[in-house]
Amino acid sequence: MKRIVRSMLFPVIGLLSLIWFLIRVIPKPSRAGYPCQRAAFPIASSFVLYLAGLFTSAVFFRKAKRYLYEARYALFIAAVSSGTLLGILSLAQNAGRAEAVPYLASLEAPNQPMGQGKGIFPGRVTWVHDPDATNASYTNSSKNYWYEEGNVTQSVVDAMLSRGIQNLTGTSSDAAAWDALFRNFNETHGRGSAGYVAGEKIAVKINLNGVWGDPPKAKNINTSPQIMLSLLKQLINAAGVAQSDITIGEPSINLDTPHWDKCHDVFPDVKYMGQSSSGRTPVTKSKAKEFFSSDGEWDSYLPQCYLDAAYLINLPVLKKHHRAGISIGAKNHVGTFTPRGFVASNTPWHNSLPCPEGFADNSNGDYGAYRCFVDFMGHENIGGKTILYLVDGIWGSINWGHPPIKWEMTPFNSDWPSSLFLSQDPVAVESVCLDFLFHEFDADHPQEGAYDPQDKHGPFPHYFGVDDHLHQAADSNNWPSGLTYDPEEDGTPLPSSLGVHEHWNNAVEKKYSRNLGASEGIELVLLEGSSAVENNRQTPGNFVLYPNYPNPFNPSTTIRYSLPEPSRVQLDVFSVNGQRVATLADGQENAGMNEHTWNSEFDNSLPAPSGVYLYRLTVRNGNGSYQQVRRMVLGK
């Protein structure tokens, strides 16, 4: 019905957009770059094409009238048919193009936390980044795919997960880290101070949605087989869970060959979800329906292995999504409901997403709408059993079932993201991943920014309402008016807060409220490379980055730093929104004092406007990789 109404209103909207564009842009052409004009122009141009189509259609009908009068019936039929078809296509296609114009939103102000942090360290998200995890020269070409051993290093991924869970829990061994996770979960779920008990079952939800993507399907990103194996090693060897007590996979998809080959030979007794004919363990549905959407529109069975499990682990992929904007932990559970016989169709949950039909149809972008993701995050047998959220950013992806892409933003700098994100807080980890996706994939991204009419790429994280489910999950005051989230339909509402939400201060420093000294909000801890550097703090005795002088400055300033040994150095200048604007050093430098001058000019030779800038020093040597960021002010 919404699509029909928009089509009916298209001539009015198109005419107004054309008038608005002409009035504003003809007197001053530079206004064409304004956001409002960037939105108006596609609608106006579609309207012009629409008028042209109708005019041509009218010409055919005039000719048809003459042919009928002249008794030239074959030409009459041809003219009527052509005119009718052209008129229909003109209205349908151009109205469709007009409604597919993305209207992009802005996030709320930075460092404004809402909700209550969860976990041993409330609101902590541990981010492990190690470029050595992936092959920088890999191109995802035919018969040389992202998951193969030459393109991702298992030992590095193992080390990343080990360091990540230890930092998340504040422990010094993998066994202690898992014990801390289990004890904290049990304490906060009314089970007392108990660790893992032998025989308790664990279900792991991975993401294999890429198998449904465009061919060749092997190019499309899924949960990496390497991180899947690393997690199994941790559960079995460090946490002491029996292989037969672990069920892992995507309930709706037969575990594919790369994941099977990677894990089954090492751990043959684990239950891998899939078809029994292929050696996998079939997923059976619960005896009764266990999930009830809080808007009353649909209900569903759940996998029986979820009900049997004492704990769940959510292992999604870092990617954006054409309907939801982002696809992280909450979106990962759409695959929980898709097996045949669990639910009739995927339409009910699509209707609760910001773009229900995709194709930039941001018709459900209002804040305070029902979001099925909140139900997923809070249901007692889904989010309510989740002990760990582990986001696979080894490769990342550009949409639900698509290939990987190298990232431009710092610290990736045109390389694969090579990252893991770990948290006990479902809202915090999803908020952090949203910030990464929002700032990487904006409308100006060289490959991904422009909207694709085929809906394969575009600035999806910038659609209105993408973070609405995070607002609602963080604070029940943001729930839709008159709606109570109760996905078990047992009369007990979800807790008033499932975690904490906020946005970082900027895309270079990536500081959340707890990083800035507040007692509330998110804490993002960065473990960079093979070192133990956290939160961009230098390790004592390694290097010193001095404040620039003068500061404020105009037109130039000097940046000095000392190196304890010869090192590979990169010194970059960024705008406060995270865009790299100048590189002052990139190469090997000697030990001792070094300095470089910035003359307030961008790499493209344009003068830098006045304002706040960030400069970041990255040092790589035999002891690891280190970074530090400082601020400077250009005044004119």
DRENFI-951858 format. One record per residue (C-alpha): x, y, z; residue in one letter. Coordinates in steps of 0.05 Angstrom, whole numbers, padded with zeros to 5 digits, always signed. Layout:
BEGIN
XYZA...
***
This chain:
BEGIN
+00000+00000+00000M+00058+00048+00016K+00088+00034-00052R+00021+00048-00087I+00012+00114-00049V+00082+00136-00066R+00070+00120-00140S+00006+00161-00139M+00042+00220-00107L+00102+00215-00152F+00080+00269-00203P+00069+00319-00146V+00134+00303-00110I+00172+00302-00176G+00146+00371-00198L+00161+00402-00130L+00231+00372-00130S+00244+00399-00200L+00220+00469-00181I+00261+00468-00117W+00324+00445-00153F+00317+00498-00208L+00303+00555-00159I+00361+00538-00114R+00415+00513-00162V+00409+00557-00224I+00426+00622-00186P+00483+00587-00150K+00508+00521-00182P+00552+00504-00122S+00487+00488-00084R+00481+00425-00125A+00527+00392-00073G+00481+00408-00015Y+00450+00345+00017P+00379+00370+00002C+00396+00381-00071Q+00431+00313-00076R+00365+00283-00053A+00322+00327-00097A+00361+00318-00162F+00347+00243-00173P+00273+00254-00161I+00271+00314-00207A+00309+00278-00261S+00263+00218-00255S+00204+00265-00261F+00233+00295-00325V+00241+00225-00354L+00171+00209-00332Y+00144+00269-00369L+00185+00251-00431A+00156+00181-00429G+00085+00206-00423L+00096+00256-00479F+00122+00201-00525T+00064+00157-00504S+00016+00213-00523A+00049+00219-00592V+00036+00145-00604F-00037+00152-00585F-00045+00212-00633R-00016+00170-00688K-00061+00112-00669A-00122+00157-00677K-00099+00176-00747R-00084+00104-00766Y-00154+00083-00743L-00185+00139-00785Y-00145+00115-00845E-00165+00042-00832A-00092+00022-00824R-00108-00028-00769Y-00040-00061-00761A-00007+00006-00750L-00064+00026-00704F-00054-00035-00659I+00022-00025-00658A+00015+00048-00639A-00036+00035-00584V+00006-00022-00556S+00070+00020-00557S+00036+00080-00526G+00004+00039-00471T+00068+00001-00454L+00111+00064-00454L+00062+00100-00409G+00061+00043-00359I+00136+00035-00359L+00146+00110-00352S+00104+00113-00289L+00128+00048-00257A+00202+00054-00272Q+00212+00127-00257N+00169+00125-00195A+00210+00065-00173G+00275+00102-00185R+00250+00162-00147A+00232+00122-00086E+00300+00088-00088A+00337+00152-00070V+00371+00142-00002P+00356+00196+00048Y+00414+00193+00096L+00410+00205+00171A+00460+00230+00222S+00474+00195+00288L+00459+00228+00354E+00515+00267+00388A+00577+00229+00410P+00589+00204+00481N+00517+00207+00503Q+00508+00138+00535P+00440+00108+00547M+00426+00043+00584G+00467+00001+00632Q+00532-00034+00613G+00535-00109+00620K+00594-00155+00635G+00651-00163+00684I+00675-00095+00660F+00607-00063+00644P+00602-00040+00572G+00671-00065+00552R+00683-00084+00480V+00751-00113+00464T+00776-00100+00394W+00835-00142+00369V+00867-00118+00305H+00925-00155+00273D+00940-00144+00198P+00981-00208+00199D+00916-00247+00203A+00902-00236+00129T+00941-00234+00064N+00944-00160+00044A+00955-00178-00030S+00896-00226-00034Y+00845-00208-00088T+00790-00259-00078N+00800-00286-00148S+00772-00351-00176S+00797-00414-00141K+00835-00372-00091N+00782-00354-00040Y+00783-00315+00025W+00778-00376+00071Y+00839-00413+00044E+00902-00422+00086E+00946-00377+00043G+00899-00319+00055N+00886-00324+00130V+00935-00349+00183T+00904-00396+00234Q+00958-00385+00287S+00947-00309+00286V+00872-00317+00292V+00883-00365+00351D+00926-00313+00385A+00876-00258+00372M+00820-00296+00405L+00863-00315+00463S+00884-00244+00477R+00813-00220+00466G+00779-00264+00518I+00834-00251+00569Q+00827-00176+00561N+00751-00179+00562L+00753-00215+00629T+00816-00184+00660G+00851-00252+00666T+00918-00278+00646S+00901-00347+00618S+00848-00375+00571D+00822-00424+00623A+00814-00368+00674A+00780-00325+00622A+00726-00377+00607W+00716-00391+00681D+00705-00317+00692A+00655-00314+00635L+00615-00373+00661F+00615-00349+00733R+00595-00278+00715N+00538-00304+00671F+00512-00351+00725N+00517-00298+00779E+00477-00248+00737T+00425-00301+00718H+00408-00325+00787G+00449-00389+00785R+00498-00371+00840G+00574-00366+00835S+00584-00428+00792A+00630-00442+00735G+00619-00489+00677Y+00592-00558+00698V+00610-00619+00656A+00552-00640+00613G+00523-00571+00603E+00510-00559+00529K+00532-00499+00487I+00502-00476+00421A+00542-00430+00374V+00505-00390+00322K+00550-00372+00263I+00532-00336+00198N+00531-00374+00132L+00483-00328+00094N+00535-00318+00039G+00518-00386+00010V+00454-00354-00017W+00491-00295-00050G+00510-00283-00122D+00556-00334-00157P+00610-00353-00151P+00585-00365-00081K+00654-00382-00055A+00672-00308-00059K+00618-00288-00010N+00637-00277+00062I+00612-00321+00118N+00638-00332+00188T+00711-00349+00177S+00728-00423+00185P+00791-00402+00222Q+00754-00364+00278I+00704-00422+00282M+00762-00470+00294L+00794-00422+00343S+00730-00419+00384L+00724-00494+00385L+00795-00500+00409K+00780-00451+00465Q+00716-00486+00487L+00745-00556+00486I+00817-00546+00506N+00812-00486+00553A+00740-00487+00580A+00736-00563+00585G+00672-00572+00545V+00663-00641+00515A+00659-00642+00439Q+00592-00677+00439S+00562-00622+00483D+00575-00568+00429I+00528-00554+00371T+00552-00503+00321I+00528-00476+00255G+00471-00440+00220E+00403-00474+00235P+00377-00459+00165S+00438-00480+00125I+00478-00544+00116N+00549-00530+00142L+00589-00520+00079D+00653-00556+00059T+00705-00503+00079P+00679-00501+00151H+00670-00576+00154W+00739-00591+00128D+00771-00541+00175K+00738-00565+00239C+00713-00637+00232H+00781-00668+00224D+00804-00636+00289V+00740-00643+00329F+00698-00700+00297P+00649-00707+00355D+00624-00636+00354V+00553-00631+00327K+00555-00590+00263Y+00486-00566+00239M+00462-00592+00173G+00437-00653+00135Q+00448-00722+00163S+00465-00748+00094S+00527-00705+00095S+00548-00726+00165G+00520-00663+00198R+00469-00661+00255T+00398-00643+00233P+00366-00585+00269V+00300-00604+00300T+00247-00554+00321K+00219-00545+00391S+00157-00584+00409K+00117-00520+00417A+00124-00450+00392K+00173-00413+00437E+00179-00344+00404F+00124-00292+00400F+00138-00225+00368S+00120-00169+00415S+00078-00134+00362D+00034-00196+00359G+00046-00207+00284E+00082-00273+00284W+00106-00332+00325D+00156-00387+00314S+00188-00451+00338Y+00261-00450+00359L+00317-00500+00347P+00314-00552+00401Q+00389-00547+00411C+00377-00475+00435Y+00329-00500+00488L+00375-00556+00509D+00435-00509+00514A+00455-00477+00579A+00495-00424+00541Y+00497-00393+00471L+00553-00358+00434I+00535-00309+00380N+00588-00308+00323L+00565-00260+00268P+00603-00226+00212V+00620-00152+00209L+00578-00127+00151K+00525-00077+00129K+00457-00096+00104H+00409-00068+00052H+00347-00077+00096R+00373-00070+00168A+00430-00022+00154G+00478-00067+00193I+00482-00141+00204S+00514-00159+00270I+00491-00201+00330G+00417-00186+00328A+00411-00194+00253K+00450-00259+00258N+00391-00291+00292H+00346-00283+00231V+00380-00348+00210G+00352-00379+00273T+00281-00375+00246F+00289-00392+00173T+00288-00469+00173P+00226-00497+00138R+00172-00510+00188G+00197-00460+00239F+00162-00399+00210V+00119-00389+00148A+00160-00334+00115S+00212-00280+00128N+00163-00224+00114T+00143-00211+00187P+00213-00193+00211W+00230-00156+00147H+00171-00111+00161N+00204-00089+00226S+00269-00067+00193L+00284+00004+00171P+00281-00016+00096C+00229-00072+00094P+00236-00083+00020E+00308-00061+00011G+00321-00017-00050F+00329+00045-00007A+00256+00039+00015D+00269+00072+00082N+00194+00073+00096S+00202+00044+00167N+00258+00090+00190G+00219+00127+00243D+00246+00119+00314Y+00202+00083+00363G+00176+00030+00315A+00172-00043+00333Y+00240-00077+00321R+00244-00153+00322C+00318-00146+00339F+00300-00125+00410V+00259-00189+00417D+00319-00229+00392F+00367-00195+00440M+00323-00206+00500G+00289-00274+00489H+00306-00322+00545E+00330-00376+00497N+00367-00330+00449I+00400-00267+00477G+00381-00289+00547G+00429-00349+00542K+00486-00314+00506T+00551-00315+00545I+00595-00284+00491L+00586-00240+00430Y+00644-00251+00382L+00641-00210+00318V+00683-00237+00261D+00716-00177+00226G+00773-00217+00196I+00746-00199+00128W+00680-00163+00136G+00630-00156+00079S+00591-00103+00041I+00522-00135+00046N+00486-00198+00069W+00517-00246+00019G+00574-00211-00017H+00650-00210-00023P+00698-00174+00024P+00726-00105+00011I+00787-00070+00038K+00773-00014+00088W+00797+00057+00080E+00790+00084+00151M+00845+00085+00203T+00877+00039+00225P+00861-00006+00165F+00887+00042+00113N+00866+00006+00050S+00875-00064+00079D+00828-00119+00104W+00798-00104+00172P+00832-00164+00205S+00794-00154+00269S+00754-00189+00324L+00705-00154+00370F+00687-00188+00436L+00637-00167+00489S+00587-00192+00541Q+00543-00133+00524D+00500-00143+00462P+00482-00070+00455V+00553-00043+00465A+00586-00089+00415V+00532-00075+00363E+00539+00000+00376S+00614-00003+00365V+00607-00042+00300C+00554+00008+00276L+00604+00064+00286D+00656+00027+00245F+00607+00012+00189L+00575+00081+00191F+00641+00118+00184H+00672+00071+00133E+00613+00064+00085F+00585+00134+00075D+00558+00164+00011A+00628+00186-00010D+00661+00119-00005H+00698+00107-00072P+00668+00038-00083Q+00610+00030-00037E+00581+00099-00027G+00536+00108-00088A+00470+00072-00084Y+00465+00013-00131D+00395+00003-00161P+00408-00072-00156Q+00413-00062-00081D+00481-00094-00076K+00518-00035-00047H+00504+00033-00018G+00508+00074+00046P+00462+00026+00083F+00486+00043+00154P+00464+00115+00142H+00390+00100+00132Y+00342+00128+00183F+00325+00081+00241G+00386+00036+00235V+00403+00047+00308D+00331+00048+00333D+00336-00023+00359H+00398-00003+00399L+00361+00056+00431H+00304+00010+00450Q+00348-00047+00475A+00388+00002+00517A+00329+00037+00550D+00256+00016+00554S+00236+00090+00554N+00250+00085+00479N+00201+00028+00467W+00143+00042+00420P+00084+00075+00453S+00036+00023+00478G+00082-00037+00463L+00116-00081+00514T+00172-00127+00493Y+00153-00197+00518D+00178-00248+00466P+00161-00308+00510E+00090-00283+00519E+00092-00301+00592D+00072-00234+00620G+00142-00215+00640T+00171-00156+00601P+00243-00154+00579L+00290-00118+00627P+00290-00043+00622S+00361-00045+00594S+00396-00101+00556L+00461-00062+00551G+00492+00006+00538V+00490+00047+00473H+00529+00109+00451E+00573+00133+00394H+00648+00147+00396W+00678+00217+00398N+00708+00212+00328N+00731+00161+00278A+00806+00169+00292V+00810+00167+00368E+00749+00122+00375K+00738+00140+00447K+00674+00123+00485Y+00652+00152+00552S+00690+00103+00596R+00753+00114+00554N+00746+00187+00571L+00741+00175+00646G+00665+00170+00656A+00635+00117+00701S+00580+00100+00651E+00578+00082+00577G+00621+00039+00531I+00695+00023+00539E+00730+00003+00474L+00797-00031+00487V+00843-00039+00427L+00894-00095+00424L+00936-00077+00364E+00981-00126+00327G+01024-00173+00368S+01035-00121+00423S+00995-00108+00485A+00978-00035+00468V+00909-00016+00492E+00867+00044+00477N+00921+00076+00433N+00965+00086+00495R+01039+00080+00483Q+01077+00025+00519T+01128+00059+00566P+01198+00059+00540G+01180+00047+00467N+01169+00116+00436F+01146+00186+00453V+01101+00229+00410L+01108+00301+00433Y+01055+00356+00428P+01061+00395+00363N+01090+00465+00367Y+01062+00517+00360P+00991+00497+00377N+00945+00531+00356P+00984+00547+00293F+00980+00584+00227N+01005+00567+00176P+01052+00511+00198S+01069+00468+00258T+01123+00418+00276T+01110+00347+00302I+01167+00313+00339R+01176+00242+00365Y+01232+00198+00391S+01244+00125+00371L+01282+00075+00415P+01306+00037+00353E+01302+00040+00277P+01228+00032+00260S+01177+00035+00205R+01140+00100+00216V+01075+00129+00189Q+01052+00198+00210L+00982+00218+00186D+00937+00278+00195V+00861+00268+00201F+00800+00311+00203S+00757+00301+00265V+00709+00257+00226N+00764+00207+00213G+00783+00225+00141Q+00858+00221+00128R+00878+00287+00096V+00954+00286+00096A+01011+00236+00105T+01074+00269+00131L+01118+00206+00138A+01114+00135+00112D+01178+00095+00114G+01238+00072+00154Q+01268+00122+00203E+01328+00120+00250N+01328+00116+00325A+01328+00181+00364G+01291+00247+00353M+01253+00256+00288N+01208+00313+00265E+01162+00333+00208H+01127+00398+00191T+01056+00405+00168W+01043+00468+00127N+00966+00463+00134S+00960+00433+00064E+00923+00370+00045F+00954+00315+00003D+00913+00340-00056N+00950+00408-00049S+00887+00444-00025L+00894+00489+00036P+00865+00462+00100A+00809+00503+00131P+00815+00525+00203S+00792+00475+00256G+00813+00416+00299V+00857+00362+00268Y+00886+00297+00295L+00955+00270+00281Y+00971+00196+00291R+01039+00164+00295L+01044+00089+00279T+01109+00055+00296V+01127-00016+00275R+01190-00052+00297N+01214-00118+00324G+01176-00107+00389N+01108-00099+00355G+01063-00044+00329S+01046+00019+00369Y+01002+00080+00358Q+00988+00146+00391Q+00942+00203+00372V+00944+00277+00391R+00903+00339+00373R+00922+00404+00341M+00885+00468+00323V+00893+00507+00258L+00870+00579+00266G+00864+00628+00209K
***
